Amino acid sequence: MNVAQPIEWTGKGVVMLDQRRLPGEVIRHTYTDYRDVAAAIKDMVIRGAPAIGVAAAMGVALGVERSSARTLEELRAEFPGICRTIKQTRPTAVDLFWGVERMTRRFDQLLAANSPLDAVRRAMVEEARAIHAEKRAIDEAMGRFGAELMPAAGQVMTQCNAGALATAGIGSALGVIRVAIEQGHKLSVLVPETRPYLQGARLTAWELHEGGVPLTLITDNMVGHFMKAGKVDAVVVGADRIAANGDTANKIGTYQIAVLAHEHGVPFYVAAPVSTFDLAISSGEQIPIEERPAEEVTHFRGVRVAPDVAAANPAFDVTPARLISAIICERGVARAPYTDSLRRLAESVAIATPG
């Protein structure tokens, strides 16, 4: 399966594919300082909730490995600042906080065991690499569960980019589509451009094309037309945060697609790992929505495309649970009432397989 990987841990540092430059240029940067990893997350060199979680873990590991601390006590004093720098990058994707919290638990375990300083450094790197490997396995399992929900033949719509670039595996939403195709489903993909950052046009279209998956690129304002024409057989999207009741935050534009899907009787699926569940919040009303710079709306790659006016740029919207047909994760498929089904899946422990 031909998939591009957005992040890798190497002996030289954390290597990231610069997603801002795609599809025109394929450029990778090597980061040797956790503050630079944080800046890369904030500036969207890497994006997509699961991939951000991996980047956060690797940023924490890099901070520990490259720290100038000479004793465990010095490292203990420095560690909260490393974590705080990573956590202050992007507020909506819960995977980022999950990654930092998991690395924090591992750090606390090592300190409690009074591990030698060099052993702590090595173990933190191993933990970050383990998170990366787990994300790959999670995508594979999610793909197998989700493939069962895909039509045997037809056209599937997605939104933004929930592929390998967003997860560091085979993708969540695109992973479902990829596995379904591998299993013999005859599918093509309808890809909205995803203004203003064009993740659909720049990233999803590039990723599917590179992987040999048939696709059609459309503008965001064509979604209703294709729904009404009966040219969408299912929708599958990713998620950045899922509340306890199933309300789901995803890239801006997802909500309107869900409304149109509901109107036209098209099943609307969310594919996201358990780490995206935020069962501590009861509904989507409590999900913070990142507001990105107005220049992303008024300019395109440095060229002004609008007059000097105010512009809003919320990066995400929230789709109410009532519009979601099912939520696919690595442990199974949740259906309404989501308050019960999401908790059951969250409390299970193993990556299961369908069958």
Beta strands, then each sheet from edge to edge (+ up, - down):
strand 1: 7-10
strand 2: 13-17
strand 3: 28-31
strand 4: 153-157
strand 5: 186-192
strand 6: 215-218
strand 7: 234-237
strand 8: 241-243
strand 9: 248-251
strand 10: 268-271
strand 11: 277-278
strand 12: 299-300
strand 13: 303-304
strand 14: 316-319
strand 15: 326-329
strand 16: 332-334
sheet 1: 1+ 2- 3+
sheet 2: 6+ 5+ 4+ 7+ 10+ 15+ 16-
sheet 3: 11+ 8+ 9- 14+
sheet 4: 12+ 13-
end
